Structure formats: C-alpha cells, structure tokens
C-alpha cells in the first residue's frame, strides 16, 4: 500500500498483508499444485486399470454405402403389366461396428408417387428383409441380432429386400418413393 505523509510527499511502502497472510497464500498455491499433480497421475494410470472399473459406453454404428435403392417402377397398363401383383428385389451391404450385443430393426414409411399426390396403401404392399416380414408404415421388425460385439473392424452384413405390390393396376404408372428406416438398439449381456 502506498501512503503519503505531510507536505514532503514522501512515499512509504507498507506491507498491509503481513507475513502470516502471505504464508497462507503460498501454502494454498502449493497444495493446489500437488492436488492437480495427483489428479494428472490418476488420469495417466487409468488406462492400465482393469476394464471392469472403467467400462466404455456401449455403442453400435451402422453404415450403408448406397443412399438409394432402385426397385423399378409401377408398370404402365399393357401386356406386361400384371393386374394382380408386381414384385422386385434389391440388396444392400450394411457395415456394423459394435462393442456390445445389438439388434437392428427395419420399417418402411409409405411409398408416394414422385409426381402427383398418389400414395400406395400400406395394405397393398408387403416387404421382406432377410427373410423377416416387414410392415409398411408399421412397427419395426428385427432383421439382424447379435449377442456379442463385432471384431474391431466391424462386420459386413448383406441385407436382402423384397417388395411386393398387390393390385398394381389401381396405381398410376411411374416412380414411387419410400423410406427404409433402420432402428439400432444395444442389448445387455
């Protein structure tokens, strides 16, 4: 603290904190440094400790290379068009990486005509994915289940999709667009 005395304006430096306060401050700083040092050591030792003490969070990653699948179009009226049904199929490759058991479910949103306001009624379509019947605009159905994690690099799983349209003659010819939805869930051991 700076003080001025009298007219001479002498400057005298005076210690307002005192020796005890300064010693306390130094001790607090040293204790903080030691505590932070121990925290750093504990973090450095963590990877060496058994995995059961610090388990990783469960995760499942699903990726597919294709962003579109082409099942063809609803055919136009003529000799080739079946009035009863039309079906087609496609395949995609799913890549899965997981550190826990997992299940993948699939569902479809209704198919709508690309141009116009027509949509295919869900009851006129059926879908099969890897042998499991999947409802259009219905509850998701399990298509892939694993009770163990994947290897570190993951696994490639083929996904076979078959679509069938009943009463195809009821719908205008042309392309229709729908969405395939995958739902990924982790399972406990």
C-alpha positions as semicolon CSV with decimal commas, in nm:
position;residue;x (nm);y (nm);z (nm)
1;X;0,000;0,000;0,000
2;X;0,134;0,344;-0,091
3;X;0,099;0,628;0,163
4;X;0,199;0,997;0,151
5;X;0,293;1,182;0,473
6;X;0,286;1,557;0,522
7;X;0,391;1,818;0,271
8;X;0,711;1,646;0,171
9;X;0,512;1,385;-0,007
10;X;0,737;1,103;0,095
11;X;0,633;0,765;-0,032
12;X;0,649;0,486;0,219
13;X;0,578;0,128;0,125
14;X;0,391;-0,058;0,390
15;X;0,303;-0,429;0,393
16;X;-0,069;-0,444;0,464
17;X;-0,100;-0,824;0,425
18;X;0,154;-0,925;0,677
19;X;0,378;-1,234;0,683
20;X;0,107;-1,476;0,803
21;X;-0,132;-1,399;0,518
22;X;0,142;-1,438;0,257
23;X;0,246;-1,774;0,403
24;X;-0,115;-1,897;0,387
25;X;-0,142;-1,790;0,024
26;X;0,181;-1,970;-0,064
27;X;0,061;-2,288;0,115
28;X;-0,273;-2,283;-0,070
29;X;-0,094;-2,247;-0,403
30;X;0,144;-2,534;-0,322
31;X;-0,142;-2,760;-0,211
32;X;-0,331;-2,682;-0,533
33;X;-0,029;-2,773;-0,743
34;X;0,019;-3,101;-0,551
35;X;-0,351;-3,188;-0,579
36;X;-0,356;-3,117;-0,953
37;X;-0,040;-3,327;-0,990
38;X;-0,210;-3,624;-0,823
39;X;-0,511;-3,580;-1,049
40;X;-0,283;-3,595;-1,354
41;X;-0,115;-3,911;-1,224
42;X;-0,454;-4,075;-1,164
43;X;-0,562;-3,994;-1,518
44;X;-0,239;-4,132;-1,659
45;X;-0,281;-4,460;-1,466
46;X;-0,649;-4,507;-1,567
47;X;-0,588;-4,695;-1,898
48;X;-0,375;-4,950;-1,711
49;X;-0,651;-5,034;-1,462
50;X;-0,885;-5,325;-1,537
51;X;-1,155;-5,261;-1,797
52;X;-1,431;-5,352;-1,548
53;X;-1,352;-5,043;-1,337
54;X;-1,386;-4,801;-1,632
55;X;-1,620;-4,964;-1,889
56;X;-1,666;-4,796;-2,226
57;X;-2,012;-4,674;-2,313
58;X;-2,193;-4,924;-2,535
59;X;-2,221;-4,821;-2,898
60;X;-2,339;-4,956;-3,231
61;X;-2,255;-4,792;-3,562
62;X;-2,446;-4,888;-3,876
63;X;-2,349;-4,758;-4,218
64;X;-2,456;-4,842;-4,572
65;X;-2,283;-4,747;-4,896
66;X;-2,595;-4,695;-5,102
67;X;-2,809;-4,393;-5,036
68;X;-3,080;-4,512;-5,280
69;X;-3,224;-4,846;-5,382
70;X;-3,400;-4,889;-5,715
71;X;-3,688;-5,136;-5,718
72;X;-3,810;-5,026;-6,060
73;X;-4,139;-4,851;-6,130
74;X;-4,504;-4,936;-6,113
75;X;-4,556;-5,058;-6,470
76;X;-4,797;-4,897;-6,716
77;X;-5,111;-5,074;-6,835
78;X;-5,036;-5,316;-7,117
79;X;-4,948;-5,674;-7,189
80;X;-4,658;-5,681;-6,943
81;X;-4,844;-5,526;-6,651
82;X;-4,990;-5,773;-6,411
83;X;-5,323;-5,658;-6,276
84;X;-5,273;-5,864;-5,963
85;X;-4,922;-5,802;-5,833
86;X;-4,578;-5,671;-5,904
87;X;-4,261;-5,755;-5,713
88;X;-3,894;-5,664;-5,718
89;X;-3,588;-5,701;-5,502
90;X;-3,263;-5,527;-5,417
91;X;-2,966;-5,584;-5,191
92;X;-2,751;-5,352;-4,988
93;X;-2,443;-5,405;-4,776
94;X;-2,457;-5,288;-4,414
95;X;-2,135;-5,234;-4,216
96;X;-2,177;-5,275;-3,840
97;X;-1,929;-5,188;-3,564
98;X;-2,037;-5,259;-3,206
99;X;-1,874;-5,309;-2,867
100;X;-2,182;-5,477;-2,720
101;X;-2,471;-5,705;-2,823
102;X;-2,705;-5,528;-3,064
103;X;-3,024;-5,555;-3,263
104;X;-3,119;-5,381;-3,588
105;X;-3,484;-5,336;-3,675
106;X;-3,634;-5,218;-4,004
107;X;-3,954;-5,047;-4,106
108;X;-4,082;-4,859;-4,410
109;X;-4,267;-4,533;-4,450
110;X;-4,547;-4,545;-4,710
111;X;-4,449;-4,512;-5,074
112;X;-4,563;-4,194;-5,250
113;X;-4,560;-4,114;-5,620
114;X;-4,274;-3,883;-5,716
115;X;-4,510;-3,660;-5,919
116;X;-4,864;-3,621;-5,801
117;X;-5,049;-3,690;-5,480
118;X;-5,083;-4,067;-5,503
119;X;-4,952;-4,299;-5,235
120;X;-4,960;-4,676;-5,221
121;X;-5,182;-4,800;-4,943
122;X;-4,976;-4,994;-4,685
123;X;-5,210;-5,292;-4,701
124;X;-5,135;-5,330;-5,075
125;X;-4,759;-5,362;-5,017
126;X;-4,553;-5,624;-4,843
127;X;-4,184;-5,629;-4,772
128;X;-3,939;-5,896;-4,667
129;X;-3,593;-5,816;-4,533
130;X;-3,351;-6,103;-4,471
131;X;-3,648;-6,337;-4,454
132;X;-3,844;-6,131;-4,198
133;X;-4,179;-5,982;-4,298
134;X;-4,171;-5,604;-4,251
135;X;-4,489;-5,399;-4,238
136;X;-4,520;-5,088;-4,448
137;X;-4,598;-4,800;-4,211
138;X;-4,597;-5,042;-3,920
139;X;-4,389;-5,140;-3,622
140;X;-4,017;-5,203;-3,679
141;X;-3,920;-5,571;-3,711
142;X;-3,584;-5,722;-3,604
143;X;-3,374;-5,816;-3,908
144;X;-3,025;-5,855;-3,754
145;X;-2,947;-5,962;-3,397
146;X;-2,610;-6,040;-3,240
147;X;-2,548;-6,140;-2,881
148;X;-2,178;-6,048;-2,899
149;X;-1,974;-5,745;-3,008
150;X;-1,823;-5,725;-3,355
151;X;-1,449;-5,751;-3,420
152;X;-1,271;-5,412;-3,406
153;X;-1,301;-5,359;-3,781
154;X;-1,672;-5,443;-3,779
155;X;-1,865;-5,684;-4,000
156;X;-2,036;-5,655;-4,338
157;X;-2,389;-5,790;-4,342
158;X;-2,593;-5,835;-4,662
159;X;-2,946;-5,701;-4,642
160;X;-3,184;-5,861;-4,895
161;X;-3,502;-5,665;-4,957
162;X;-3,806;-5,790;-5,149
163;X;-4,106;-5,567;-5,218
164;X;-4,442;-5,683;-5,349
165;X;-4,731;-5,469;-5,467
166;X;-5,079;-5,621;-5,476
167;X;-5,343;-5,471;-5,704
168;X;-5,081;-5,287;-5,908
169;X;-5,343;-5,179;-6,161
170;X;-5,500;-4,949;-5,900
171;X;-5,200;-4,714;-5,901
172;X;-5,074;-4,479;-6,174
173;X;-4,760;-4,598;-6,352
174;X;-4,430;-4,433;-6,271
175;X;-4,175;-4,397;-5,994
176;X;-4,273;-4,401;-5,627
177;X;-4,050;-4,305;-5,337
178;X;-4,041;-4,456;-4,987
179;X;-3,808;-4,457;-4,689
180;X;-3,644;-4,758;-4,527
181;X;-3,580;-4,688;-4,159
182;X;-3,321;-4,879;-3,954
183;X;-3,352;-4,865;-3,576
184;X;-3,035;-4,965;-3,390
185;X;-3,050;-5,072;-3,024
186;X;-2,794;-5,203;-2,780
187;X;-2,872;-5,510;-2,574
188;X;-2,732;-5,620;-2,241
189;X;-2,530;-5,936;-2,198
